[in-house]
Amino acid sequence: MIPPPETTRVASARVACDGAHAGIPAALGHPRVFLEIDERGFVDCGYCDRRFILIGGPADLVGDMTTGADA
């Protein structure tokens, strides 16, 4: 499995992505899409492959490392 180009931790299960990140302005991104994080704890944007991870969800390895919980 190839890792996503960029990962963003978010507090809400519903997110919007327009491709504006890493110095790319929205005008050069893609159409805004609304994405819903499912039971896996993450969702990938179909346009730019950006991954959104729900903070404290099953895919949040950063949260697991900071709280000491096992993955």
Backbone torsions as a table, in degrees:
resi	resn	phi	psi	omega
1	MET	NA	128.5	178.8
2	ILE	-84.5	131.5	179.5
3	PRO	-66.9	150.3	179.0
4	PRO	-66.9	154.2	-178.6
5	PRO	-62.7	-33.5	179.5
6	GLU	-148.8	140.4	179.0
7	THR	-120.4	134.3	179.4
8	THR	-127.4	126.8	175.6
9	ARG	-86.0	132.0	-177.8
10	VAL	-129.6	157.3	-178.2
11	ALA	-94.5	-12.2	-176.7
12	SER	-116.1	145.3	179.5
13	ALA	-75.8	-13.8	177.5
14	ARG	-111.1	123.0	-177.6
15	VAL	-130.3	160.1	175.2
16	ALA	-118.8	142.6	177.4
17	CYS	-133.8	132.2	176.2
18	ASP	-126.6	12.2	177.6
19	GLY	82.7	-0.7	-179.9
20	ALA	-84.5	101.9	176.5
21	HIS	-168.0	163.8	177.9
22	ALA	53.5	41.8	177.2
23	GLY	85.2	0.4	179.2
24	ILE	-93.5	119.6	178.5
25	PRO	-72.0	157.6	-178.9
26	ALA	-56.5	-33.7	-179.2
27	ALA	-62.3	-24.1	-179.9
28	LEU	-104.8	5.4	-178.1
29	GLY	-84.5	-127.2	179.9
30	HIS	-140.6	171.7	178.0
31	PRO	-57.1	143.1	179.6
32	ARG	-67.2	129.5	176.4
33	VAL	-124.4	147.9	176.6
34	PHE	-105.4	130.9	-174.7
35	LEU	-122.7	149.2	-179.9
36	GLU	-118.4	124.5	178.0
37	ILE	-76.1	129.9	-176.1
38	ASP	-97.4	-163.9	-175.0
39	GLU	-66.6	-15.8	176.8
40	ARG	-74.4	-18.3	177.6
41	GLY	92.9	6.9	178.1
42	PHE	-152.9	165.2	174.0
43	VAL	-146.8	144.4	177.9
44	ASP	-107.9	138.4	175.9
45	CYS	-72.0	131.5	179.8
46	GLY	-71.0	-19.0	179.3
47	TYR	-88.2	-54.1	-171.3
48	CYS	-111.0	-0.5	179.4
49	ASP	65.9	12.8	176.8
50	ARG	-65.4	135.1	-178.9
51	ARG	-103.1	131.4	176.2
52	PHE	-108.9	123.9	-178.4
53	ILE	-113.8	129.7	179.5
54	LEU	-74.2	124.4	179.9
55	ILE	-61.2	126.3	-179.5
56	GLY	84.5	-2.6	179.9
57	GLY	-81.8	178.3	-176.2
58	PRO	-63.6	-23.7	-179.3
59	ALA	-94.5	-0.2	-175.8
60	ASP	-84.1	85.3	-179.3
61	LEU	-70.6	-29.4	176.9
62	VAL	-63.2	-44.0	177.8
63	GLY	-62.9	-37.7	178.4
64	ASP	-65.7	-37.7	-179.0
65	MET	-71.5	-34.7	-177.2
66	THR	-79.7	-28.5	-178.3
67	THR	-94.2	-13.9	-179.5
68	GLY	85.4	7.0	179.4
69	ALA	-73.6	152.1	177.3
70	ASP	-81.0	143.5	178.8
71	ALA	-83.2	NA	NA
